[in-house]
């Protein structure tokens, strides 16, 4: 599976390394992805997600079940 947050849908960005002489070479800005288990009170089971730290803060603010429903509607996640 690709390096994509399953809650926010964020992907890595591509940019430039800029040297002192203004020479530019390509580089990637990777995400701070974590494999995290969350307890779903609605389903009474643990759900393992690949989320960024921003996605974890979103889950803490809005709740796991609301975030999962929103991510499924946007097509970021498919749970069985």
Secondary structure, 3 states (H helix, E strand, C coil): CCCCCCCCCCCCEEEEEECCCCCEEEEEECCCEEEEEEEECCCCEEEEEEEEHHHHHHHHHHCHHHHHHHHHHHCCCCCC
